[in-house]
């Protein structure tokens, strides 16, 4: 990495200039030079990143305690290198109270069950020597209630730490709501949006901001190359405070080291709400685009390239400059993460068979030929299954399924939660084809499909920084071009998101990059079901007949939702649609449904600046929410964890849903 390489060069120069210093042999100098060269290998732009996201606890166990650790990642470095990725995203590596790792106890230490700081530094060094950057989760939305900062804030209300949190005393407590919690034996209340154990930090405080910058610098000096900030929308109750802090924090980090990336997760589907984050961060997880892409392998086939271009247009208009010129801003494309179902469970319903593997290979091809930063969530590359809403007992939430290394599901290094926590894996089955051992040497495996398309992306940097233009969609086949290569070439990408063969005629001479076969203009080609092809061609001609394709992204589109309520719904009841488009407000008057004469309720949701959303039906409160007829609750607290979803399609914009029962009736 650049900062280490420069430091090494400075130290080496000092050694050579000192009159009485040790004389270094030519062999030693060559070793130093080689070491410096490996550090510089990680000096690539943010747009060129291809990220592998790893839950340390679930990845590889080096010491046999049943839990993954830093040394385990070091031991599997050859495997990570074989994927071709150039950045590793570590989920929640700091010292924490819980298995998910987001409630940090100590911002200057690592999670002790993963190893110590020396182990962490060794992991960083090993990654850098292999040309791989390291990004860590930077959980500053809230702290653990056992964090020393919070303990001191409560102990001494006049201390600096008291300013780090949203503390209220005496009469102020009367304005508190559900997200405010009382300190025992005191008149002190504090804001904890996610619960009493998670006191939110106060980003209006200049003292806190300086402390967070100190924390960031500490980790940058350890060699960290990026920070991923979770739940950005909940950093503060005042959105202007959020953007002011994010913008200044990103500027600070980039001033310390311009190669360090600040990425955010913002669970919003409206570009008007997302645009300020494009001005405040280097990158963020782009949910509308991500969901459009994933949805394309299910019933809905979205023109996700138009989705991408529309989003970038909105961001550029907000920032008042071409988004490409704004600090290398780019969004990430991840199909799974720690809070979502794995992609295999979302696009196949977990049903094994040939279609299972075909869809997963299609997902690899689509993600790695898309704009933005590709993020591969560990285990997706071998087709692991898992439902985030159906993992383990409540006390053991956020324990991601252990990485499946061996055919039999056991062996040295395999994480074993039965050893660590006394629970068994819910999804790992021996000899089901889902393991590194079973796929490693199979050229047609999902794993080797990921490897092939990562290699293709790296060999064609136009994917990272080129201009994407949609040709459109025909019979569930998505077609688009990527232009801007140095040699004047362009790329044509075709994805057949169906189980039927599709025929097309090329309008240019083109080379199939997957097998290097050259096709002449006028050639008719057949693209098999759930197959992809990438052509390289020269010139400005449209490579396919775009008149035969349909572009779906147009203004004025909307979806009508009609609800058939359960029997115990009264005429006086008001029904609301709560979802990602409304910030999950359970009683937003703008999304109040109209009661029809037949007892149904309906509403039209505008979709000018969104292509998909998640939602639930309420009677004005999360206490009066829809529920399954068997009484199982789909919602935990104020956080929607199991939702309905909709992706726009002109052929499916009038939908009817059935609410089985109300949670209180």
Residue, then its C-alpha position, 0 to 999 in steps of 0.5 A: x500500500x502506498x503509505x507503507x511503501x513510502x515509509x519503507x523508502x524513507x527508512x531505507x534512504x536513511x539507512x544508506x545515508x548514515x555514515x556509521x549505519x549497517x551496510x546492507x547486502x545487495x540481496x537484502x536491498x532486493x528483498x526490501x525493493x520486492x517488499x515495497x513493490x508488493x505494497x504498491x500493488x494495492x494502490x488502485x482506484x476505488x472504482x477498480x475494487x472487487x470486494x470479498x465480504x467476510x464474516x470473520x466468525x463464520x469463515x475459518x477456524x485456525x485454533x479449533x474453538x469452533x469460531x472463525x478468526x483472523x489467523x484462519x483468514x490468513x491460512x485461506x489467503x490462497x483461496x481468497x487470491x484464487x477468486x481474483x478479488x482485490x479487497x477484503x471487507x471484514x464484518x465487525x472486527x472491533x471488540x463487541x458485546x454481541x455476535x453481530x459485532x455492531x455494538x462496539x465496546x472498545x474502538x481501539x481493540x479487536x474482537x478477542x474471539x478473533x485474536x489479538x491486535x498482532x493477529x489483526x496486523x498480521x492479517x493486514x500485512x498478509x493481505x497487502x503482500x498479496x495485493x489485497x486491500x482491507x476494509x472494516x465495518x466502522x460501527x459508529x451509529x451507536x455503541x454498546x451500553x458497556x462501552x467506557x464512553x457511555x459508562x463515563x457519560x452516565x457517571x459524570x454528566x459534566x465530562x466530555x463523554x456526556x456530550x458523546x450521547x443524546x442525554x436528557x435530564x429532569x423535565x426534558x424526559x417528558x418529551x421522550x418517546x419509545x426510543x428513549x430509555x431511562x437510566x436506573x435510579x436517575x432522572x437521565x434518559x438517552x436516545x437508543x433507536x435500536x434498543x436500550x443496549x444501543x445508545x446512539x452517538x451524538x454527531x452534533x458534538x464537535x468533541x465526538x466528531x474529533x474522537x471518531x476521527x482519532x479512531x479512524x486515524x488509529x485504524x488507518x495507521x494499522x493499515x486499514x484501507x476502508x471504512x463501511x458505515x452501517x445504518x447511515x440514515x439512523x446516525x442522527x434524528x436530524x438529516x442535516x447533521x448526518x450529511x454534515x458529519x459524513x461529508x466532513x468525516x469522508x474529507x478527513x479520511x481522504x486527507x489522511x490517505x486519499x486511497x482509503x474509501x468511506x462506504x455507507x449502507x443506506x436502506x433507501x429506495x428513493x433517489x431524492x433521499x440517496x442523492x445527498x449521500x453521493x455528495x457525502x461518501x466515496x461509495x454506498x450500497x445502492x439498494x434500488x439498483x441491487x434489488x433490480x438486478x437480483x429481481x431480474x433472475x426472479x419473476x421481474x426482469x428490470x432494465x437495471x442499466x437504465x436504473x443505474x443511469x437514472x440514479x447517477x443522473x440524479x446524483x450528478x444533478x444534486x452535486x451539480x457536477x458529473x458524478x464521475x468527477x466527484x472523489x471517485x464516487x461509485x456505488x457497490x453492488x452486493x447481492x447478499x450481506x449480513x442482514x439479508x437472505x443469501x442470494x441462493x435462497x432469494x433467487x431459487x427458494x433454496x430448491x436444488x436442481x439444475x436451475x439452482x446452479x444456472x441461476x447462481x452462475x447467472x448472478x455471478x455474470x450479472x454482478x461482475x459485468x455491472x457498473x459499480x463495485x462488485x461485492x461477493x458475500x462469502x459463500x455466495x461463490x459456492x451457492x450457500x443457502x440461508x434465510x436471515x429471518x430464520x437462522x438461530x435462537x434469538x440469543x444467537x442472532x447474526x451467526x452466519x452459516x459457517x463457510x462450507x469448505x469440505x464435502x462432508x461438512x467437517x474437518x480442520x478449519x471448518x467453523x463448528x457452532x456446535x462446539x462454540x455454542x451448542x447449535x447445529x448448522x441449519x443448511x449444510x448437508x454432506x455431498x450436496x455440491x455446496x462446498x469449496x472441495x466439491x467445486x474447486x476443480x469443476x470447471x463448470x461450478x459456480x465457484x469457477x464461474x465467479x473466478x472466470x468473470x472476476x478475471x474477465x472484469x479485471x482484464x477489461x477495466x471498462x467495466x469499472x469506469x466505462x459508460x453503460x448504455x441500455x439496449x433494452x430487454x427482449x423476451x427476458x434477455x437484457x442487453x447493454x453496452x459499455x463504452x470508453x475503453x482506451x483502445x476505442x473498443x466497446x463491450x456488448x453484454x447479453x444475459x438471457x434470464x429465462x430457461x428458453x434459447x434466444x436468437x439474435x443477429x449481430x450488427x457489428x463484427x465482434x469477438x466473444x470474450x468468453x471463448x475468443x471466437x470472432x463473429x462477422x456482422x450479420x451472424x445470428x447467434x443463439x443464447x441458451x437459457x440462463x447464459x451470458x455472453x460478452x462481445x468486444x467490438x469497435x465503432x459507434x454502431x449499435x451492435x444489436x437492433x435496438x428497435x426490437x428491445x423495450x426500455x422500461x424506465x419511463x416517467x409517470x409509472x406507478x403501481x396500484x396495490x389492492x388489499x383484501x383485509x382479514x374478516x376482523x377488519x372494521x369500516x372505521x379502520x384506516x389502512x396504511x402502506x408502510x415501506x422503504x419509500x416512506x421511511x417505514x412510517x406506519x401511519x404516513x397520511x400520504x400512504x393511507x389506503x382508500x376503502x372501496x365499496x367491496x371492502x377492499x382497500x387500494x392505493x397507487x404508489x408513484x414509481x418515478x424515481x424508484x423501481x422496487x420497494x419493500x412494504x407491509x400493511x398496518x392499521x396505523x401502528x406497528x402494534x396493529x400490523x399484518x401477520x400470518x394466519x398462524x400467528x407468527x410475527x413478521x416484525x421484530x420491534x420497530x425493524x421490519x425484518x420480513x417484508x413484501x416486495x415489489x419490482x416494477x413491470x409494465x405487465x404487473x402494475x396492478x397487484x392484489x394482496x391478501x392480509x391473513x390477520x392483524x397482530x392484535x386481533 
